[in-house]
Amino acid sequence: MHPANNRASMWLMAHNGYFKPEHMVYVSEQLNNLPDEHANLLLSLQLKNPTTILLFSIFLGTYGVDRFLLNDIGLGVGKLLTLGGCGIWWLVDLFMVQDRARARNYEILMGALGYQAAMYGQSHHHNHHHHNQQPPYQQ
């Protein structure tokens, strides 16, 4: 862990519920390896609050608003045209949309960290034993 990487740790604590529990260990490791001078990258991420997405799903999910917010444009259009699959799709999404938001947040973070690693270069990582570790399965 970088000694001055408190900003990344604080960011992770504040966004703990934004990721699936099975992703948290890998996310934590990646953020611990993030140089402090690159921690501002975290502040620029447009993560989705799973609770907010659930509220949109409850009140506007019939029109696909929840899926549009998650950048699932095709599914949003499908829900809009079928009015939430005549209510069935809307009901199913009430149970699934928070996990989808967490998975989307993981994709956003990993994409940003991958971009950061490409810009920063792999030679600056201090924990080489984590270099070949693969991220957990994404759903």
C-alpha angles and dihedrals in degrees: 000000000000108000095229096044095110092120092062091048092049091047090052092050090051092049099039095121091050093078136055113260091240090059097049098086092052093043090050092050092049093049092047088057092049111109111240092238088063095048090098086073087075092058092057095055117112099217123177120238105229092212092052090048089051091052090050088049093052096048105026104016092106086068094046095248091136091056093046089054089053090051091247090135097166093050090045091055090046092052091045094051094046095038091242094322089300088306097306096093089044091054094047091049091055086070098038108036097081091054089047090052090051091048090049090051089052090052091050093049095045090048091051093046090048090052090047092049091051091050095043097040129236093253091077096063112113097196102064093168089070092048096096097038113121123220116253119269113288120219 
